[in-house]
Amino acid sequence: MGIMSIKNYLCSMSKLWRKSVWIGLFLMVSGTQLLAQCAMCRGSVESTVSAGDTSMAANLNLGILYLFFTPYVLVAAIAIIWYKTSRKNVRKAKGAGSIAG
């Protein structure tokens, strides 16, 4: 690895670092507006429940559960696919070894 390639590598890492810092700062600044919506949802649910309508609260709870379980289902699906693929590759490797040997 020459001096120029090391210099190019460090320069690209510096650019990546600067870009990451800017994205992180943007997300921290924009996150404060997202927290304000939670109070709005809570106020709207409280007003409808106090008026006697509980369907909105039930639907909000279902939405929360949906958002809660979705990442776990995706990770489980990826793990199952990964497991089945690795088992298939092990079987192919064992089968190819016995045919050739």
Residue pairs with C-beta under 8 A, 6 or more apart in sequence:
41 60
44 56
45 56
45 57
45 60
48 54
48 56
48 57
49 56
49 57
